[in-house]
Amino acid sequence: MSHEVQHLENAPIKEAIVDIQVELPSNALSNLDKLKKLYSKDFPIAKDLLGLEVRIKNTADTRGSSHEMNRMGIRFETGNNDRVVLARLDRMVFSRVNKYYDWDDLIENAKKAWGKYRRAMKPVRIKRLAVRYINQIHLEWPIEDIVTVQPSIPTGVDYKMNGFTSQTLLTENGVSILVTLAKKDKSEPVLIDIDVFKDVDLLPKQFSSIWKQLHKYREFKNNVFFNYSTEKLIKELG
């Protein structure tokens, strides 16, 4: 039975994410510091993101490797860390952490962050779009009272289950939906992680269309969440 999508007063959203993967011009690294000025008012905390690059040398005269830490982007945070922007050389990610209000708030903030990223970094192409919602259910209920799909142990394996992790990849009209259900142990919350994404090929004149596409991804996310959740859980959260 399909469950009707509805507004939940106590939505269990730990983090809501908008992820825009891009292709940048060759001089993008030199533009990173421009973001500090653009984001400083709303995101006063800035931390460099570093990545390890390993170079292998294998010639007739020389063999070996070298390691170098390279700058990959900047992480911007608010004072209370309720909003985060990852401005990287391959993507911009906006996250609403802990204090989720609604979709309109998420998208309004993501649009502002994207506008500043686009202004400074001048992306030439959008390659991938994603919306991800990480839900944590802090209820001491049997798993069958929380989600409609439960893990199972085959006959003959007479052991006690203390935790589980399962992933299911769904597709619809070229959009992928990765659903992760997990519970590490009895003291941990149940995780319902829904990542909706699609590879795209959008040029700057098409960039304005991404918000309509992301809204569609949200509809997929809602459909999955409400049908993976039991009626008892929805009643509790509503």
Rosetta blueprint (number, residue, H / E / L):
1 M L
2 S L
3 H L
4 E L
5 V L
6 Q L
7 H L
8 L L
9 E L
10 N L
11 A L
12 P L
13 I E
14 K E
15 E E
16 A E
17 I E
18 V E
19 D E
20 I E
21 Q E
22 V E
23 E E
24 L L
25 P L
26 S L
27 N L
28 A H
29 L H
30 S H
31 N H
32 L L
33 D L
34 K H
35 L H
36 K H
37 K H
38 L H
39 Y H
40 S L
41 K L
42 D L
43 F L
44 P L
45 I E
46 A E
47 K E
48 D E
49 L E
50 L E
51 G E
52 L E
53 E E
54 V E
55 R E
56 I E
57 K E
58 N E
59 T L
60 A L
61 D L
62 T L
63 R E
64 G E
65 S E
66 S E
67 H E
68 E E
69 M E
70 N E
71 R E
72 M E
73 G E
74 I E
75 R E
76 F E
77 E E
78 T L
79 G L
80 N L
81 N L
82 D L
83 R E
84 V E
85 V E
86 L E
87 A E
88 R E
89 L L
90 D L
91 R E
92 M E
93 V E
94 F E
95 S E
96 R E
97 V E
98 N L
99 K L
100 Y L
101 Y L
102 D L
103 W H
104 D H
105 D H
106 L H
107 I H
108 E H
109 N H
110 A H
111 K H
112 K H
113 A H
114 W H
115 G H
116 K H
117 Y H
118 R H
119 R H
120 A H
121 M H
122 K L
123 P L
124 V L
125 R E
126 I E
127 K E
128 R E
129 L E
130 A E
131 V E
132 R E
133 Y E
134 I E
135 N E
136 Q E
137 I E
138 H L
139 L L
140 E L
141 W L
142 P L
143 I H
144 E H
145 D H
146 I L
147 V E
148 T L
149 V L
150 Q L
151 P L
152 S L
153 I L
154 P L
155 T L
156 G L
157 V L
158 D L
159 Y L
160 K L
161 M L
162 N L
163 G L
164 F E
165 T E
166 S E
167 Q E
168 T E
169 L E
170 L E
171 T E
172 E E
173 N L
174 G L
175 V E
176 S E
177 I E
178 L E
179 V E
180 T E
181 L E
182 A E
183 K E
184 K L
185 D L
186 K L
187 S L
188 E L
189 P L
190 V E
191 L E
192 I E
193 D E
194 I E
195 D E
196 V E
197 F E
198 K E
199 D E
200 V E
201 D E
202 L E
203 L L
204 P H
205 K H
206 Q H
207 F H
208 S H
209 S H
210 I H
211 W H
212 K H
213 Q H
214 L H
215 H H
216 K H
217 Y H
218 R H
219 E H
220 F H
221 K H
222 N H
223 N H
224 V H
225 F H
226 F H
227 N H
228 Y H
229 S E
230 T L
231 E H
232 K H
233 L H
234 I H
235 K H
236 E H
237 L H
238 G L
